[in-house]
Amino acid sequence: MLNITPNNRLSVLLAHDSEGWQDTVRRLLEPQGVHTVAVRSGRDALDVMQNTQIHVAVLDQQMPQLGGLQVIKMMRDMKFAPPSILLTSHLTDHLLHEALGMHVFSVLSKPVDLNLLLDALARILKRRYASRWPQEPESH
C-alpha cells in the first residue's frame, strides 16, 4: 500500500549515513512545510521510494550497501525516479559527468553547504512543480 504524505507538502527523502546531518536538515525543512523521510542506506532508500510518495531524493554517494548513483540507476530502472540531489565528498569530473548523464538534478560537495541544498530544492520546486507544492493524485 502506498503511503501518501499530507496534501500540499513536498516530500524529501534524506538518504545519508549520518543521523546528525539528517536531523539538521529535517529541523531546517520541516518548519517550512516540507515532509522529510530519513534513511541510512541505499537499500532503505529504495524500499521507501517503492512504498511512499517522494518528490525529491537527496542521496549520499557513499552509503552502506548501495551508493547514491546506484540507487538512482535502480530507481530509473523501476520507473519511480524523483528529481535527485547527489552528495559526495569526492567530487571528480568523472563522477559529475556520470551523475549528469543520469539526469541528477544537482551534485553537491560534502560537507554540504545548507544554503546550496536549499537553493537546489527551490530550483527543483520551480522547475518540476511550477513553484507550487506537489499535489497528491486524486483518488477515484
PyMOL commands that set and color helices and strands:
alter all, ss='L'
color gray80, all
select helices_A, chain A and resi 19-32+42-51+68-77+93-101+114-129
alter helices_A, ss='H'
color red, helices_A
select strands_A, chain A and resi 11-15+35-39+56-60+84-88+106-109
alter strands_A, ss='S'
color yellow, strands_A
deselect
rebuild
show_as cartoon
